[in-house]
């Protein structure tokens, strides 16, 4: 049994070291020297986001990008009240230009409100490039400029980008930030290894023609989440050379963490519920190794607490896992411009949280936007 534990922790450390290597292989791209040319349609599915949407629209009004080269399509997924959006004017350099905003109702045809919202919006999109983001996000002023310059310099049809949290000084928020940083690090690391399998729909761009070539979300309509991951995995399976990761400080999207543990638990259950339908063998294998590493850590902690097995060997296994985790998260946080707080206590608590989420996702229901799935 102990030998198996050594193998699991060793495999976990090798996997994280591979992701660290992949992370380093992706070059940062912050070039903004080209004249903007790309036209974008920004699709924002929302449900009862009257508090958050004005902040997103305000950040869009500050974009360093010509207003005639982008439009915003808000897709209302049966909100409690009809949202009224006033004209949004550009705040750049004192100009008084407006960018186009459309509000449409979601047309439900599947078990996934968000996939339906994106598919509904795509029917009225007039540009070729589509970007999806969430209503509780804010974007960098050079968000579109970085995408445009990258598109002009690369033959690409789909681009994944980074997402981070705006945290208050609480353990709950920093715990989520560390968790998201590990996911972002794994995302960038997998792309660096040419094994991309994960992305975030809050910062995801692709051409309309590419979406149609992939037959959109066909094949996973029954799964409530995964508008981003399943589309990415389908794209990489068929056209890997057309899918890139944009590692740019100008392209980071900031979103909000959950404010209570129940909401966080249900969010993570929603994320975990789609992993069983992954198409990527690399993603499935990595997920199993990471899960095994977290379960293995529980056994190591138990051995230390109850005096079982060799104390120094258990400490070595604990230190090895913490070290590789810290390096990946620290490198990711440096890129995301975040501080690494509560790492030790979060690392000890995370395996219990992760195991609970994984087990619950197999049998339980979760709540999302006031609905049960």
C-alpha positions in Angstrom: 0.0 0.0 0.0 2.8 2.4 0.9 4.6 1.6 -2.3 1.5 2.5 -4.3 1.4 5.8 -2.4 5.0 6.5 -3.4 4.2 5.8 -7.0 1.1 8.1 -6.9 2.9 11.0 -5.4 5.9 10.5 -7.8 3.6 10.4 -10.8 1.8 13.5 -9.6 5.1 15.4 -9.1 6.2 14.4 -12.6 2.9 15.6 -14.1 3.2 19.0 -12.4 6.8 19.4 -13.4 5.8 18.7 -17.0 3.1 21.4 -16.7 5.7 23.8 -15.3 7.9 23.0 -18.3 5.0 23.6 -20.7 4.2 26.9 -19.0 7.7 28.1 -19.5 7.6 27.1 -23.2 4.7 29.5 -24.0 6.1 32.9 -24.9 4.4 36.0 -23.6 2.8 38.2 -26.3 2.4 41.9 -25.5 3.0 43.4 -29.0 0.5 46.2 -29.8 2.2 47.8 -32.7 -0.3 46.9 -35.5 -3.2 49.0 -36.7 -6.5 47.4 -35.5 -8.2 45.5 -38.3 -10.2 42.6 -36.7 -13.9 43.0 -36.1 -15.2 41.3 -33.0 -18.6 40.3 -31.6 -18.5 40.0 -27.8 -21.2 37.5 -26.6 -22.3 37.8 -22.9 -24.9 35.3 -21.7 -26.5 36.6 -18.5 -29.2 35.8 -15.9 -30.1 38.3 -13.2 -26.8 40.3 -13.5 -28.1 43.8 -13.0 -25.4 44.5 -10.5 -22.5 43.1 -12.5 -23.3 44.1 -16.1 -22.7 47.8 -15.7 -19.2 47.1 -14.5 -18.5 44.9 -17.5 -19.9 47.5 -19.9 -17.9 50.3 -18.2 -14.7 48.3 -18.8 -15.7 47.7 -22.4 -16.3 51.5 -22.8 -12.6 52.0 -21.9 -11.2 49.6 -24.5 -8.3 50.9 -26.5 -10.0 49.8 -29.7 -12.1 51.5 -32.4 -15.8 51.3 -31.5 -16.7 50.5 -35.1 -14.7 47.3 -34.9 -16.7 45.6 -32.1 -20.2 44.9 -31.0 -21.6 43.5 -27.8 -24.5 41.0 -27.7 -26.1 40.4 -24.4 -28.2 37.3 -24.2 -30.8 37.4 -21.5 -31.4 33.9 -20.1 -34.9 34.4 -18.5 -33.9 37.1 -16.0 -36.4 38.1 -13.3 -36.7 41.6 -14.9 -35.9 43.1 -18.2 -32.5 44.8 -18.2 -32.4 48.3 -19.6 -29.0 49.4 -21.0 -28.4 53.0 -21.8 -26.1 54.1 -24.6 -22.5 53.1 -23.6 -20.0 55.7 -24.7 -16.3 55.4 -25.1 -14.3 57.0 -22.3 -11.1 57.0 -24.2 -9.4 60.4 -24.6 -12.6 62.3 -24.0 -14.4 61.0 -27.1 -18.1 60.6 -27.3 -18.4 57.5 -29.5 -20.8 54.7 -28.9 -20.4 51.1 -29.5 -23.2 48.8 -30.5 -25.1 46.8 -27.9 -27.8 44.4 -28.6 -30.0 42.6 -26.0 -31.7 39.4 -27.1 -33.6 36.6 -25.4 -32.1 33.2 -25.1 -33.7 30.4 -27.1 -33.6 27.2 -25.0 -33.2 24.0 -27.0 -30.9 21.9 -24.8 -30.0 21.2 -21.1 -27.3 23.9 -21.3 -28.5 27.5 -20.9 -25.1 29.0 -21.7 -24.5 26.9 -24.9 -28.0 27.9 -26.0 -27.3 31.5 -25.4 -24.1 31.5 -27.4 -25.8 29.5 -30.3 -28.7 32.0 -30.2 -26.3 35.0 -30.4 -24.2 33.5 -33.2 -27.2 33.5 -35.5 -27.2 37.3 -35.6 -23.4 37.8 -35.5 -22.2 39.8 -38.5 -18.4 39.6 -37.8 -16.3 36.5 -38.2 -14.5 36.7 -34.8 -16.5 35.9 -31.7 -15.4 36.4 -28.1 -17.3 35.0 -25.1 -17.1 36.4 -21.6 -19.2 36.5 -18.5 -21.4 39.2 -17.0 -19.4 39.4 -13.8 -16.1 40.1 -15.5 -14.1 43.2 -16.3 -11.6 43.4 -19.2 -8.2 45.0 -19.7 -8.2 48.2 -21.9 -6.0 46.4 -24.4 -8.0 43.2 -24.4 -9.1 43.4 -28.0 -5.9 45.1 -29.2 -3.9 42.1 -28.0 -6.2 39.7 -29.7 -6.2 41.6 -32.9 -2.4 41.9 -33.1 -2.0 38.2 -32.3 -4.6 37.3 -35.0 -2.8 39.4 -37.6 0.5 37.7 -36.9 -0.7 34.1 -36.6 -2.8 31.7 -38.6 -5.3 30.9 -35.9 -9.0 30.2 -35.6 -9.4 29.8 -31.8 -7.7 31.5 -28.9 -7.9 30.8 -25.2 -7.0 33.5 -22.7 -6.3 33.9 -19.0 -8.8 34.6 -16.2 -8.2 35.6 -12.6 -10.1 36.7 -9.6 -10.4 40.1 -7.9 -10.0 39.1 -4.3 -10.7 40.7 -1.0 -8.5 39.8 2.0 -10.3 36.7 3.1 -9.3 33.0 3.2 -12.4 32.1 1.1 -11.4 34.4 -1.7 -7.7 33.6 -1.7 -8.5 29.8 -1.5 -10.4 30.3 -4.8 -7.7 32.4 -6.3 -5.1 29.6 -5.6 -7.4 27.0 -7.0 -8.0 29.1 -10.2 -4.3 29.8 -10.5 -3.6 26.1 -10.4 -6.2 25.6 -13.2 -4.7 28.5 -15.2 -1.2 27.1 -14.8 -2.4 23.7 -15.9 -4.1 25.2 -18.9 -1.0 27.1 -20.0 1.2 24.2 -19.2 -0.9 21.8 -21.3 -0.8 24.2 -24.3 2.9 24.5 -23.9 3.1 20.7 -24.2 0.9 20.8 -27.3 -1.8 18.9 -25.2 -4.3 21.7 -24.6 -7.5 20.4 -23.1 -8.9 23.2 -20.9 -9.9 26.8 -21.2 -12.2 29.4 -19.6 -15.3 30.7 -21.4 -14.9 34.1 -19.7 -12.0 34.7 -22.2 -12.4 32.5 -25.2 -12.3 33.6 -28.9 -13.0 31.8 -32.2 -14.2 32.5 -35.7 -17.8 32.0 -36.6 -16.8 29.8 -39.5 -14.6 27.6 -37.3 -17.6 27.2 -34.8 -19.7 26.1 -37.8 -17.0 23.7 -39.1 -17.0 22.1 -35.7 -20.9 21.8 -35.7 -20.9 24.0 -32.6 -21.9 22.3 -29.4 -23.3 19.2 -31.1 -22.6 16.1 -29.0 -22.7 17.6 -25.5 -25.9 19.5 -25.3 -27.1 17.3 -22.4 -24.3 18.6 -20.2 -25.2 22.0 -18.6 -21.7 23.3 -18.5 -18.7 23.0 -20.8 -19.4 25.5 -23.5 -15.7 26.2 -23.5 -13.9 23.0 -22.7 -15.9 20.6 -25.1 -15.6 23.1 -28.0 -11.9 23.4 -27.4 -11.3 19.7 -27.2 -13.3 19.1 -30.3 -11.3 21.8 -32.1 -7.9 20.4 -31.0 -8.9 16.9 -32.0 -9.6 18.0 -35.6 -7.5 21.2 -36.2 -4.8 21.4 -33.5 -2.7 23.8 -35.5 -5.5 26.4 -35.5 -5.9 26.5 -31.7 -3.6 28.8 -29.7 -3.2 30.1 -26.2 -2.6 33.9 -25.8 -0.3 34.4 -22.9 -0.5 38.2 -22.6 -0.8 40.5 -19.6 -3.0 42.7 -21.9 -5.5 39.9 -22.4 -6.3 38.9 -18.8 -10.0 39.0 -17.8 -10.9 39.6 -14.1 -13.9 37.9 -12.6 -15.5 37.7 -9.2 -15.0 34.9 -6.7 -17.9 33.3 -4.8 -18.8 34.9 -1.5 -19.8 31.8 0.5 -18.7 28.2 0.7 -22.0 26.7 -0.5 -21.9 28.7 -3.8 -18.2 27.8 -4.3 -19.0 24.1 -3.7 -21.8 24.1 -6.2 -19.6 26.0 -8.7 -16.9 23.4 -8.4 -19.3 20.5 -8.7 -20.6 22.1 -11.9 -17.0 22.2 -13.2 -16.3 18.7 -12.1 -19.5 17.3 -13.6 -18.2 17.6 -17.1 -14.8 15.9 -16.7 -16.3 12.5 -17.2 -17.2 13.5 -20.8 -13.8 14.8 -21.8 -12.6 13.8 -25.2 -8.9 14.5 -24.4 -7.0 11.5 -23.2 -4.3 13.8 -21.8 -7.0 15.7 -19.9 -8.5 12.5 -18.5 -5.1 11.1 -17.5 -4.0 14.3 -15.9 -7.2 14.6 -14.0 -6.8 11.1 -12.6 -3.2 11.8 -11.6 -4.2 15.0 -9.9 -7.1 13.4 -8.1 -4.8 10.5 -7.1 -2.2 13.0 -5.8 -4.8 14.7 -3.6 -6.1 11.5 -2.2 -2.5 10.4 -1.7 -1.9 13.6 0.3 -4.7 12.7 2.6 -3.1 9.3 3.4 0.3 11.1 4.0 -1.3 13.5 6.4 -3.1 10.6 8.2 0.2 8.7 8.5 1.9 11.7 10.0 -1.0 12.4 12.5 -1.2 8.8 13.7 2.4 7.9 13.6 2.1 5.3 10.8 5.0 4.5 8.5 8.4 6.3 8.3 8.0 9.9 9.5 10.8 11.3 7.3 9.6 9.6 4.2 6.1 10.9 4.8 7.5 14.4 5.3 9.5 14.0 2.0 6.3 13.1 0.1 4.5 16.0 1.6 7.3 18.4 0.8 7.7 17.1 -2.7 4.0 17.7 -3.5 3.9 21.1 -1.9 7.0 22.2 -3.7 5.8 21.4 -7.3 2.4 22.9 -6.5 4.0 26.1 -5.2 6.3 26.5 -8.2 3.4 26.2 -10.7 1.0 28.4 -8.7 3.8 31.0 -8.0 4.7 31.2 -11.7 1.1 31.6 -12.7 0.4 34.2 -10.1 3.4 36.2 -11.3 1.9 36.2 -14.7 -1.5 37.1 -13.4 -0.1 39.8 -11.1 -1.5 38.1 -8.0 0.0 37.5 -4.6 0.2 33.9 -3.2 -1.6 34.0 0.2 -2.6 31.1 2.5 -0.8 28.6 0.4 0.1 26.1 3.2 -3.3 26.0 4.8 -5.1 25.9 1.4 -2.9 23.0 0.3 -3.8 21.0 3.4 -7.5 21.8 3.1 -7.8 21.4 -0.7 -7.6 17.6 -0.9 -10.6 17.3 1.5 -12.6 19.9 -0.5 -11.6 18.3 -3.9 -12.5 14.8 -2.8 -15.9 16.1 -1.5 -16.6 17.8 -4.8 -15.6 14.8 -6.9 -17.8 12.4 -4.9 -20.8 14.7 -4.8 -20.5 15.4 -8.6 -21.1 11.7 -9.2 -24.4 11.4 -7.4 -25.6 14.9 -6.3 -27.4 17.8 -7.9 -26.0 21.3 -8.0 -27.5 24.8 -8.2 -26.5 27.4 -10.8 -28.2 30.8 -11.4 -31.2 29.7 -9.4 -31.6 26.4 -11.2 -31.0 22.9 -10.2 -29.1 20.5 -12.5 
